[in-house]
Amino acid sequence: MSSLLRFHIMAIGLCASALPGIAQTSAPAKHEERPVPPARDPHTAGYVEAKELPNGAVPPGTADGNFIIGPTHNPAPGLSGAGAVVNGKVIEFTMSSPESKTYPGIAREAGTFGTPDPKNPAKLIVTTSHPAPYTRKVAVYVPTQYVPGTASPFLVSADGPDGMLFSALDNLIPQHKLPVMIAVSIANGGGDAQGSERGLEYDTMSGKYAEFVEQEILPRVEAAAHVRLTKDPDGRGTMGYSSGGACALIMAWYHPELYHRVLAYSGTFVNQQWPWNPETPHGAWEFHEHLIPDNPAKPIRIWMEVGDKDLLNPNVMRDDMHDWVLANERMAKVLAANGYHYQFVFARNAVHVDRAVRQQTLPEALEYLWQGYPRAGGK
């Protein structure tokens, strides 16, 4: 691994550029050529043992454990034109920062990032973050099978609106591969990483974002889409990409009474929390370092993926806690050791939040996520 750590990706906007719906509140920093992360070998010493599947195959939606897929990633049936919705409808509304009691809004100045604390390289000092307004879209997918007035299971998605998710649900629900369920896809408040609104929302290790969704988003969803959302945590899921994937687990970890199901692509289980918190000094790296191994298992089912060319040290911090592949490998190891139901997919020939991998795996990931939940119901 020491040779890999020489590959330094300096651009802080790299995480956001691969994601489906991230709103930027400031201009990107000046473009610089940077090394591409090397392809990591899933059989590297220290990584989890995983089953290598034939090229083009995906794991069964009923199987726990670790799997290797690729290098070819063809779209799953119905997802080649991801975004199409014919068996449901999508309702959108906009929320602004003055409406929020939880997130009044911040932004980091364009072309700036932060500097490591000379006394603690795992702590980033950001001096260019300041209050700033934002607006965000919220998109709600409602299947035609939904019976008005009934309490529906649902999935909260970060970095929305997520047309690929809506398309997957639109295909799978009529086939009875998923319960009749609603998707709530929420845009972030802008920017990326430390000092930004998106970073504050998604990378903070607390129950704050889940509480924001519960108190400020879901009541608006029920009113705007004319639906009822279940209070049963087994009928509630979270999902996201990159920091949104970390946020999905953060929501369930700090509020397991609200969410039991988590789906993460290229989860940012690394040291990216800001402001720094002495209770979780290594941010989401704490999940596999301390939180999961040192606590009783929580009732959370997890599906997660990482690409062999996923991110490696994409900022100025050199704390050995910014390797996305290693972080996800460590996650798989501690989830297995602590008895969680999880499925981990290592994708060959795949970059950070790889679109082709998402098109290939999302239907299977959703089926795995909702194992054990009744499929009956609906019209």
N, C-alpha and C positions, 0 to 999 in steps of 0.2 A: 504493500500500500504506500510506502514512502515515495516511490516514484510517481504515483498518481497525484500526490499532494502538490507536485510542482505545477500542476495545471491550475491556473488561477483565472477565474472568470470575473472580470472587473465590473461588468455592467449590472446595476441593480434592477434595471427594467426587464431583464431576461425572463424572470418568473412570469411577469404579467403578460408578456408578448405572446405566450403560447395559449392563453386562456380564452374561453369563449365570449366573455362579456364584461371585461374589466374596463371601467371608465377611468381615464387618466385625468388628474386635475392639474398637471403641470407638464411642460415640455420635457422630452427625454434629454438625458445628458448627451454631450457630444459623442458621436459614434467613434468607437475605437475597435480595431481588430483585436480579437481575443482567441486564445486557443479553444478548440472544441473539446468537451469532456471526452476522455477515452472510453471505449466500449469495455465495460467491466465483465469479467467472466463469472457466471452464476455459480461455478464450482470452485471459486476462490476459497482458500482456507479461512475458516471462521464464518463463512456464510452458511445459511441453513441448507440442509439436504433437501433437494426438490426433484420432483418427477418431471423429466423432459418429455413433452408431448410432441407428436408428429407435427411437422410444419403445417400451419393453417388451422390446427385444432385448438380448442379452448377447453378448460377443465369442465367436468360436469357440475351443474348448479347445485348438487347435493353434497359435494365432497369438501371436507375440511382439509387443510394442509397447504403445502408449497408446490408450485407448478412453474415450469418454464415453457414459454410459448415463442413462436416466431421461427424464422425472421420475416416471413410473409404475413401481412395483416390485411386480409380482405374483409370488406364490410359484412356484418351479419345481415341476414334477410330483412329487408324493410328499412335498413339504415343507410343504404347507398345515397339516398336523397334526404339525409337527416334534416329534420326541421318540418317535414310535412305532417299535418294533423288532419285526419279525415274522420276519426271515430271519437272526436271530442272537440272541445273549444278552449281557447286561451284568452283569459281576461287579464288586461294590464292596467296598472295604475302607477302614479308617480308620488314619491314621498320626498320631502325636502328637510334639510337639517333643522330649520326653525321648529318643525313639528316634533322633533325628537327630544325627549328628556334624558335619554341615555347617551347619545352621540351628537353633540352640538357641532362637531366637524373640526378637523385639522388637516393640514397639508404640509409637505416638506418642500422647501424652495427648489426650483428647477436646477438641475446640474449639481446638486449637493447630496451628500449621504451622511457620513458621520466618521468618527475616529474611535478606535479601540481605547479603552481606559488603560493608561500605562501601568496602573496598579493591578488591572484585571483584564486580560485579553479577551475574556468571554463576555465582557460588558461593553456595549457600544454607546458612545456619547454623541447625541444628536442635538445640535444647537440651532438648527434652521427650520424646525417645525413650529408652526404657528396656527392660531385659529383660522378656519376657512370654511365657507359654506359648501354644500353639495346637494345634489338631487340624486335619487336612485329610483330605478324602475323595479316593480315587483310584478312578475308574470305568474299566473295561476292556470295550470292545466286541469280541466275537469272532463272526465270521460263521459261518453253518452250513457254508459251503464249506471252512472251515479243516480241514486234515488233521492230526490230532494227531501230534506228534513232528516236524513239518516246521518249518523256520525261516521265519518269516513276515515280510514287510515290515510296517512299522507307522508310525503318525503319533502324535506326542506333542502334546497340546493343553493350553494353559494355561487358567486360570480355569474348571476343570471343576467338576462333571460337565457335559458339553456334549451335551444331548439332540439338538440340531439336527444336529451332526456325526454322531452315531450313526445318525440317521434317514437322512441323506444316503448314508452308506456302505451302509446296509441296502437302499436302493433301487438304488444304482449297481453294487454288486458282482454281483448276479444278472444284470444287463444286460451284464456284461463291459465296462463303461465304466471300471472300476478293477480293479487286481489284487486278489486275495483278500488282505485285509490287516486288521490289528488296529489299534484306536485306544486310546491310553492318555491319559485325560483327568484332569488333576491339578489339584485345588483349590490356590489360593494360601494363604499363611499368615496372611492378614488385613490389613485396612487398605488404604491407597492412598498412593502417592507417597512423597516423602522422609520418612525416619524410620519408615516402616512395614515390616512383614515382606514384604508384597507388593512394595513398591518396592525393597527390598533384593534380593529374588529376581529380579525382572524387569528392573530398570533398571540394574543393575550391569554395567559393561562388562568382563566377564571370562568365563572358561570355567567359573566356579564352579557356576552352576545346571545346566549340561549335565552336569557331573561328579556333582552331587547326584542327578540323574535316573539316570545310568548306574550309580552305586554303591548308591543307597538305594531307588530306585523300581523300576527294571526287574527286579531279582531278585525283589522281592515280587510283581510282576505275573506273572512266569513261574510262580511257585509257586502263587499264588492262582487264576489262570485256567487253569493247566495248558496253557501254550503255550510255544513257543520263538520268540524274537525274533531276526531276522537281525542279523548283525554288519556286513553290507554297507552302507556309507553311502549308496549309491544307492537302497537300499530303506528308508531312514529319512527321515521328514519331521517338521517342527515347524510349529505354527500357533498363532495367538493373536489377541487383540483388544486394542487400545490398547497399554498397556505389555506385555501378553502378546504382541502382535505384534512389538514391539521385541525381547522376549526370544527369540522364535522365530528372528530373524536373529542375535542375539547367540550363541545356541547353535551355529548352523552356522558363523558367522564364526570363532569361537575354537576350534571343534572340527570342521573340515570332514572329518576322518577318521571322524566319527560321523554327520553329517547333511549331505545334499545338497539338500534340498527345503524351502522356506519359504513359508508362507502367512500374510499379515498384513492384518487389517481395521483401518483407522484407526491404523496403526502409530505409536507414540509415539517417532518418530525426532527427539526434541527434547532439550533440556538438562534431564534429570530425574534424573541419577545422584546418589546419596548413599550413603555419604560421598563427598566430592569427591576426585577422583583426578587428579593432575597429568599422568599419562600420557594420559588422555582427559578434559581439563578441561571439555569441553562435552557430556559424556555421549553419548547416541545421536545427537546432532547431528553428532558426529564421523564417522559413517558417510558422509554425503554431503559433509562438509567436507574430510575428510582420508583416512579409512581406505580407502574404495573407490577414489577417484581416485588415491591415492598408492601403491597396492599392486597386484601382479599379480592378475588375475581369479581367483577361487576357483571350484571346481566346484559352484556353488550355483544352482539354478533358483528364481525368486522370483515369486509372485503377490501383488499388494497392491492395496488399495482405500482411497480417501478420499472423504468426503462434502463437498458444496459448503458445508454449514453445520457443518463439523467444528470442533474446538476452536481457540480463539485466546486465548492468555495466560490460562490458568485458575488463576493464583496470583499471589503478590506480586512475583514476579521480572519485571523489565522489561528483559530481556537481548536482545530480538529473536530469540530461539531457542525460542519457544513458540507457533508457528503450525503446526498439524498439516497443513494443506493445503500450505503452502509447503514443509514438511519432506518430504512425500511427493512433491511435484513435483520437488524437488531430487534425491530418491532416484531417480526415473525418469530424470532427465537423466544422472546419473553412471553408472547401470547401463547405459544405452544406449551412452554414450561408452566404457565399458570392456568391452563385448562380452558382457555377461551375457544369458542367456535369462531374460526377465522379461515379465510382463504387468501393466500398471497400469490400473486402472479408476477413473475419476473419476465419482462418482455425483451426478447432480442431485437436488435435493429430498431430501437425506439428511443426517442428523445423525451424531454420533459413534457408531461401531459400530451403525449403523442396522439394526434387526432385519429390516425389509422388504427391504433390500438384501441382507442375508445369505441370506434365504430365496430370493431371486431368483437370486443368483450363486454360492452355495456349490457346487452340483453342477458347474458349468462350471469354477470355480476348482480343484476337486479333480481334474477331468480334465486341466486344464492342468498342475497340479503334478506329476502322475504320467506325463506324456508321456515316452516312451522306456523305460518299465519294462514288462517282459513281463506280459501279461494272463492267460496260461495258468497252470494250476495249480488246486489245490483239488479238492474232490470233484466 
